[in-house]
């Protein structure tokens, strides 16, 4: 008994060599092989520019400091941490710009922490002004 393909499937077709070259199947060129021993492959660990972790942490704590100002005044320490981490990460990035990136994250953390401080300061000033104006 010979193998019969299921209904709807026929024998494999021959490649269509009459089609234009751009429609034919593209075969990539052969690879260049693996790198020499002890050299990491391109894109592997330790290759290229890495984002500074302190810069990312500065951005996260800076953004979190804004709502934390309105929750038990936890925004003050979070804002201070964001500014300190941002400044430290900017100095680390400046020392080794070929291996580290993340200036935008660091600046974002510093700016968001300062905006959080300014927002809570504006609210304190507004409450103080309202208290003075409402006093008999």
N, CA, C and O of each residue as an XYZ file, in Angstrom:
544
protein
N       0.850     -1.165      0.000
C       0.000      0.000      0.000
C       0.896      1.228      0.000
O       1.809      1.328      0.819
N       0.654      2.129     -0.876
C       1.472      3.347     -0.999
C       0.818      4.500     -0.233
O      -0.382      4.498      0.043
N       1.632      5.448      0.085
C       1.139      6.611      0.833
C       0.287      7.484     -0.060
O       0.685      7.844     -1.168
N      -0.886      7.819      0.434
C      -1.789      8.719     -0.283
C      -1.904     10.021      0.505
O      -2.215      9.986      1.696
N      -1.660     11.168     -0.128
C      -1.812     12.425      0.602
C      -3.284     12.652      0.958
O      -4.173     12.165      0.261
N      -3.540     13.387      2.037
C      -4.916     13.670      2.412
C      -5.608     14.478      1.325
O      -4.947     15.114      0.504
N      -6.934     14.454      1.318
C      -7.658     15.217      0.288
C      -7.303     16.695      0.354
O      -7.171     17.259      1.440
N      -7.152     17.312     -0.787
C      -6.815     18.722     -0.859
C      -5.326     18.985     -0.965
O      -4.911     20.114     -1.230
N      -4.525     17.962     -0.764
C      -3.079     18.114     -0.849
C      -2.574     17.224     -1.968
O      -2.915     16.043     -2.037
N      -1.788     17.773     -2.812
C      -1.235     17.000     -3.914
C       0.245     16.784     -3.713
O       0.779     17.113     -2.653
N       0.915     16.243     -4.702
C       2.353     16.056     -4.595
C       3.053     17.427     -4.576
O       2.494     18.405     -5.072
N       4.252     17.509     -4.019
C       4.957     18.804     -3.987
C       5.201     19.325     -5.388
O       5.490     18.574     -6.319
N       5.076     20.638     -5.506
C       5.276     21.272     -6.812
C       6.750     21.606     -7.011
O       7.495     21.793     -6.050
N       7.148     21.676     -8.255
C       8.497     22.083     -8.614
C       8.588     23.604     -8.490
O       7.594     24.296     -8.710
N       9.765     24.136     -8.140
C       9.897     25.590     -8.050
C       9.651     26.244     -9.397
O       9.982     25.694    -10.448
N       9.069     27.419     -9.342
C       8.721     28.160    -10.555
C       9.890     29.063    -10.915
O      10.060     30.136    -10.335
N      10.697     28.621    -11.880
C      11.860     29.413    -12.293
C      11.499     30.493    -13.288
O      12.365     31.272    -13.686
N      10.264     30.562    -13.695
C       9.858     31.603    -14.637
C       9.469     32.879    -13.914
O       9.281     33.912    -14.558
N       9.343     32.837    -12.595
C       8.965     34.032    -11.844
C      10.133     35.015    -11.817
O      11.290     34.610    -11.931
N       9.833     36.299    -11.668
C      10.926     37.286    -11.585
C      11.810     36.997    -10.376
O      11.361     36.368     -9.418
N      13.064     37.451    -10.410
C      14.006     37.129     -9.326
C      13.550     37.643     -7.956
O      13.849     37.017     -6.939
N      12.837     38.765     -7.911
C      12.442     39.303     -6.614
C      11.338     38.487     -5.957
O      11.094     38.640     -4.760
N      10.663     37.623     -6.714
C       9.599     36.800     -6.143
C      10.142     35.435     -5.724
O       9.587     34.805     -4.823
N      11.215     34.969     -6.360
C      11.783     33.688     -5.990
C      12.249     33.725     -4.538
O      12.475     34.787     -3.958
N      12.378     32.567     -3.993
C      12.843     32.495     -2.606
C      14.256     33.037     -2.498
O      15.121     32.741     -3.321
N      14.469     33.834     -1.470
C      15.778     34.418     -1.235
C      16.559     33.532     -0.284
O      16.064     33.164      0.781
N      17.747     33.200     -0.661
C      18.632     32.427      0.191
C      19.692     33.371      0.740
O      20.438     33.977     -0.029
N      19.767     33.506      2.077
C      20.778     34.417      2.628
C      22.181     33.892      2.370
O      22.375     32.689      2.199
N      23.163     34.795      2.340
C      24.542     34.347      2.116
C      25.019     33.514      3.292
O      24.465     33.614      4.388
N      26.031     32.699      3.081
C      26.525     31.875      4.184
C      27.087     32.758      5.296
O      27.568     33.863      5.042
N      27.022     32.258      6.529
C      27.483     33.018      7.680
C      28.993     33.161      7.711
O      29.712     32.506      6.956
N      29.451     34.012      8.581
C      30.871     34.261      8.706
C      31.524     33.394      9.769
O      32.736     33.477      9.973
N      30.755     32.575     10.440
C      31.316     31.712     11.465
C      31.281     32.380     12.825
O      30.786     33.497     12.970
N      31.806     31.694     13.807
C      31.785     32.222     15.166
C      33.032     33.069     15.411
O      34.045     32.908     14.731
N      32.947     33.980     16.395
C      34.124     34.805     16.682
C      35.235     33.975     17.325
O      35.026     32.830     17.727
N      36.399     34.571     17.410
C      37.540     33.885     18.007
C      37.254     33.572     19.470
O      36.450     34.263     20.095
N      37.891     32.549     20.031
C      37.660     32.210     21.436
C      38.008     33.387     22.349
O      39.016     34.066     22.156
N      37.154     33.610     23.345
C      37.389     34.682     24.301
C      36.791     36.014     23.891
O      36.792     36.953     24.687
N      36.282     36.123     22.680
C      35.668     37.363     22.217
C      34.162     37.145     22.187
O      33.692     36.222     21.523
N      33.383     37.988     22.903
C      31.934     37.787     22.895
C      31.341     38.111     21.526
O      31.854     38.961     20.798
N      30.265     37.429     21.193
C      29.587     37.688     19.933
C      28.930     39.066     19.981
O      28.583     39.555     21.056
N      28.764     39.685     18.829
C      28.136     41.005     18.771
C      26.734     40.932     19.347
O      25.961     40.031     19.021
N      26.416     41.880     20.198
C      25.100     41.898     20.821
C      25.013     41.039     22.057
O      23.968     40.997     22.706
N      26.078     40.358     22.395
C      26.074     39.502     23.578
C      26.239     40.316     24.855
O      26.262     41.546     24.810
N      26.352     39.644     25.976
C      26.493     40.363     27.233
C      27.782     41.177     27.272
O      28.831     40.726     26.812
N      27.687     42.369     27.824
C      28.846     43.230     27.930
C      29.176     43.975     26.660
O      30.246     44.576     26.567
N      28.298     43.957     25.685
C      28.583     44.598     24.410
C      27.807     45.899     24.303
O      26.613     45.931     24.601
N      28.454     46.953     23.889
C      27.773     48.197     23.597
C      27.505     49.046     24.826
O      28.062     48.826     25.902
N      26.635     50.019     24.629
C      26.306     50.985     25.668
C      25.166     50.435     26.518
O      24.172     49.934     25.992
N      25.321     50.535     27.838
C      24.277     50.083     28.748
C      23.714     51.282     29.491
O      24.440     52.225     29.802
N      22.420     51.242     29.773
C      21.773     52.323     30.499
C      22.150     52.239     31.973
O      22.105     51.168     32.578
N      22.519     53.378     32.537
C      22.920     53.452     33.935
C      21.721     53.131     34.818
O      20.660     53.740     34.676
N      21.887     52.179     35.725
C      20.793     51.747     36.607
C      20.379     52.848     37.567
O      19.197     52.986     37.879
N      21.334     53.629     38.037
C      20.990     54.722     38.950
C      20.138     55.779     38.253
O      19.284     56.402     38.884
N      20.364     55.983     36.959
C      19.564     56.954     36.215
C      18.113     56.480     36.123
O      17.188     57.277     36.276
N      17.916     55.190     35.873
C      16.559     54.648     35.808
C      15.893     54.744     37.177
O      14.721     55.109     37.276
N      16.639     54.416     38.233
C      16.101     54.501     39.594
C      15.766     55.944     39.950
O      14.774     56.198     40.632
N      16.573     56.878     39.499
C      16.295     58.293     39.740
C      14.986     58.704     39.075
O      14.179     59.415     39.673
N      14.778     58.258     37.843
C      13.529     58.595     37.153
C      12.326     58.002     37.870
O      11.318     58.684     38.059
N      12.422     56.744     38.269
C      11.293     56.082     38.936
C      10.979     56.756     40.266
O       9.817     57.045     40.549
N      11.998     57.012     41.088
C      11.733     57.644     42.386
C      11.294     59.091     42.219
O      10.500     59.590     43.017
N      11.797     59.770     41.195
C      11.347     61.141     40.943
C       9.884     61.202     40.555
O       9.148     62.073     41.019
N       9.460     60.277     39.704
C       8.044     60.249     39.314
C       7.176     59.844     40.496
O       6.104     60.411     40.706
N       7.637     58.862     41.270
C       6.857     58.430     42.436
C       6.811     59.483     43.534
O       5.890     59.479     44.351
N       7.781     60.377     43.568
C       7.785     61.393     44.622
C       6.620     62.366     44.482
O       6.171     62.936     45.476
N       6.129     62.561     43.271
C       5.030     63.526     43.070
C       3.766     63.070     43.791
O       3.247     63.835     44.604
N       3.232     61.861     43.542
C       2.041     61.470     44.305
C       2.344     61.190     45.780
O       1.457     61.313     46.625
N       3.595     60.812     46.096
C       3.936     60.531     47.491
C       3.963     61.800     48.346
O       3.865     61.715     49.570
N       4.093     62.963     47.726
C       4.016     64.212     48.487
C       2.647     64.356     49.146
O       2.531     64.958     50.214
N       1.631     63.815     48.523
C       0.273     63.948     49.029
C      -0.117     62.772     49.927
O      -1.247     62.710     50.413
N       0.803     61.853     50.144
C       0.527     60.676     50.965
C       1.528     60.623     52.110
O       2.617     60.068     51.959
N       1.177     61.181     53.224
C       2.007     61.135     54.440
C       3.373     61.793     54.257
O       4.316     61.453     54.971
N       3.494     62.701     53.340
C       4.731     63.459     53.097
C       5.925     62.551     52.799
O       7.054     62.871     53.172
N       5.690     61.448     52.144
C       6.785     60.550     51.768
C       7.506     61.024     50.513
O       8.515     60.439     50.116
N       6.998     62.072     49.892
C       7.626     62.586     48.679
C       8.933     63.293     48.946
O       9.803     63.327     48.076
N       9.095     63.866     50.147
C      10.340     64.552     50.463
C      11.526     63.598     50.400
O      12.480     63.878     49.674
N      11.511     62.482     51.129
C      12.677     61.584     51.022
C      12.824     60.980     49.624
O      13.944     60.799     49.145
N      11.711     60.669     48.972
C      11.804     60.095     47.622
C      12.384     61.114     46.643
O      13.177     60.757     45.771
N      11.996     62.369     46.784
C      12.532     63.417     45.920
C      14.013     63.639     46.148
O      14.769     63.834     45.196
N      14.432     63.610     47.414
C      15.857     63.784     47.720
C      16.663     62.621     47.150
O      17.742     62.820     46.592
N      16.133     61.406     47.294
C      16.816     60.222     46.727
C      16.917     60.344     45.205
O      17.953     60.020     44.623
N      15.846     60.810     44.563
C      15.858     60.953     43.107
C      16.905     61.959     42.655
O      17.603     61.732     41.668
N      17.014     63.066     43.372
C      17.997     64.085     42.988
C      19.416     63.572     43.206
O      20.279     63.761     42.349
N      19.666     62.928     44.338
C      21.015     62.407     44.620
C      21.405     61.341     43.595
O      22.511     61.370     43.056
N      20.494     60.399     43.327
C      20.804     59.354     42.341
C      20.999     59.942     40.945
O      21.860     59.486     40.193
N      20.208     60.945     40.601
C      20.354     61.581     39.295
C      21.701     62.255     39.128
O      22.335     62.133     38.080
N      22.142     62.968     40.157
C      23.436     63.649     40.089
C      24.583     62.635     40.027
O      25.527     62.805     39.255
N      24.498     61.585     40.840
C      25.549     60.551     40.819
C      25.603     59.863     39.458
O      26.683     59.638     38.913
N      24.428     59.528     38.909
C      24.425     58.847     37.611
C      24.934     59.759     36.505
O      25.596     59.284     35.582
N      24.645     61.057     36.572
C      25.180     61.974     35.560
C      26.705     62.026     35.621
O      27.366     62.098     34.585
N      27.262     61.990     36.823
C      28.727     61.998     36.920
C      29.314     60.678     36.414
O      30.375     60.682     35.789
N      28.646     59.554     36.670
C      29.130     58.267     36.159
C      29.060     58.213     34.638
O      29.966     57.695     33.984
N      27.986     58.747     34.086
C      27.837     58.743     32.621
C      28.885     59.652     31.982
O      29.429     59.334     30.924
N      29.164     60.785     32.628
C      30.171     61.712     32.091
C      31.559     61.088     32.119
O      32.376     61.379     31.246
N      31.844     60.242     33.096
C      33.162     59.606     33.188
C      33.366     58.544     32.109
O      34.482     58.364     31.622
N      32.301     57.843     31.733
C      32.429     56.744     30.767
C      31.262     56.763     29.775
O      30.406     55.880     29.817
N      31.217     57.764     28.879
C      30.073     57.864     27.962
C      30.033     56.780     26.886
O      28.996     56.578     26.254
N      31.148     56.082     26.670
C      31.159     55.036     25.650
C      30.491     53.752     26.143
O      30.089     52.917     25.332
N      30.369     53.587     27.456
C      29.785     52.367     28.011
C      28.447     52.604     28.686
O      27.671     51.664     28.857
N      28.159     53.852     29.075
C      26.930     54.119     29.825
C      26.126     55.217     29.145
O      26.673     56.179     28.607
N      24.812     55.040     29.188
C      23.901     56.065     28.710
C      22.825     56.262     29.776
O      22.831     55.587     30.805
N      21.909     57.186     29.523
C      20.817     57.399     30.460
C      20.746     58.814     30.996
O      20.138     59.059     32.038
N      21.379     59.762     30.274
C      21.306     61.152     30.720
C      19.863     61.627     30.816
O      19.494     62.331     31.756
N      19.055     61.242     29.847
C      17.653     61.659     29.848
C      16.899     61.125     31.056
O      16.073     61.825     31.642
N      17.190     59.873     31.428
C      16.546     59.305     32.617
C      16.962     60.077     33.866
O      16.132     60.373     34.725
N      18.253     60.402     33.964
C      18.748     61.122     35.135
C      18.141     62.514     35.210
O      17.674     62.938     36.267
N      18.147     63.228     34.077
C      17.539     64.567     34.066
C      16.043     64.486     34.365
O      15.502     65.338     35.071
N      15.375     63.464     33.830
C      13.950     63.294     34.100
C      13.669     63.059     35.577
O      12.693     63.586     36.111
N      14.507     62.278     36.240
C      14.340     62.046     37.670
C      14.553     63.306     38.480
O      13.799     63.588     39.412
N      15.587     64.072     38.125
C      15.855     65.316     38.847
C      14.728     66.313     38.639
O      14.250     66.925     39.594
N      14.304     66.476     37.392
C      13.254     67.453     37.091
C      11.930     67.059     37.739
O      11.238     67.919     38.286
N      11.565     65.791     37.692
C      10.285     65.388     38.294
C      10.323     65.541     39.812
O       9.307     65.890     40.414
N      11.468     65.289     40.443
C      11.574     65.491     41.886
C      11.453     66.973     42.231
O      10.774     67.334     43.193
N      12.108     67.831     41.450
C      12.011     69.270     41.695
C      10.586     69.754     41.459
O      10.086     70.583     42.220
N       9.923     69.252     40.417
C       8.522     69.631     40.184
C       7.626     69.192     41.332
O       6.695     69.905     41.705
N       7.903     68.017     41.893
C       7.144     67.571     43.060
C       7.343     68.500     44.245
O       6.387     68.829     44.947
N       8.592     68.928     44.473
C       8.875     69.876     45.556
C       8.155     71.202     45.313
O       7.562     71.770     46.230
N       8.209     71.690     44.068
C       7.559     72.969     43.765
C       6.040     72.878     43.900
O       5.394     73.828     44.342
N       5.477     71.738     43.520
C       4.020     71.580     43.619
C       3.573     71.590     45.074
O       2.605     72.268     45.419
N       4.263     70.850     45.925
C       3.858     70.810     47.331
C       4.148     72.145     48.002
O       3.408     72.548     48.900
N       5.211     72.846     47.588
C       5.501     74.172     48.123
C       4.411     75.163     47.722
O       3.996     75.991     48.533
N       3.944     75.082     46.472
C       2.856     75.958     46.021
C       1.573     75.688     46.807
O       0.827     76.617     47.118
N       1.321     74.442     47.122
C       0.125     74.111     47.902
C       0.253     74.662     49.320
O      -0.714     75.201     49.857
N       1.427     74.536     49.935
C       1.636     75.092     51.281
C       1.462     76.612     51.271
O       0.846     77.172     52.178
N       2.000     77.276     50.254
C       1.860     78.732     50.162
C       0.394     79.112     49.967
O      -0.084     80.077     50.563
N      -0.314     78.357     49.138
C      -1.732     78.657     48.917
C      -2.540     78.461     50.194
O      -3.407     79.277     50.507
N      -2.269     77.390     50.933
C      -2.975     77.184     52.203
C      -2.627     78.272     53.214
O      -3.496     78.738     53.951
N      -1.368     78.674     53.251
C      -0.970     79.736     54.166
C      -1.627     81.056     53.814
O      -2.093     81.781     54.693
N      -1.663     81.371     52.508
C      -2.307     82.616     52.080
C      -3.805     82.579     52.376
O      -4.387     83.584     52.787
N      -4.416     81.434     52.170
C      -5.856     81.328     52.466
C      -6.104     81.453     53.963
O      -7.093     82.060     54.375
N      -5.230     80.895     54.774
C      -5.393     81.013     56.234
C      -5.244     82.443     56.687
O      -5.964     82.894     57.578
N      -4.309     83.170     56.080
C      -4.120     84.574     56.464
C      -5.308     85.410     56.019
O      -5.780     86.273     56.759
N      -5.793     85.153     54.803
C      -6.919     85.947     54.292
C      -8.232     85.635     55.013
O      -9.105     86.497     55.118
N      -8.367     84.425     55.499
C      -9.611     84.036     56.159
C      -9.615     84.354     57.653
O     -10.660     84.243     58.295
N      -8.499     84.739     58.210
C      -8.457     85.006     59.646
C      -9.155     86.337     59.936
O      -9.042     87.281     59.154
N      -9.884     86.413     61.069
C     -10.643     87.634     61.365
C      -9.784     88.780     61.819
O     -10.298     89.863     62.100
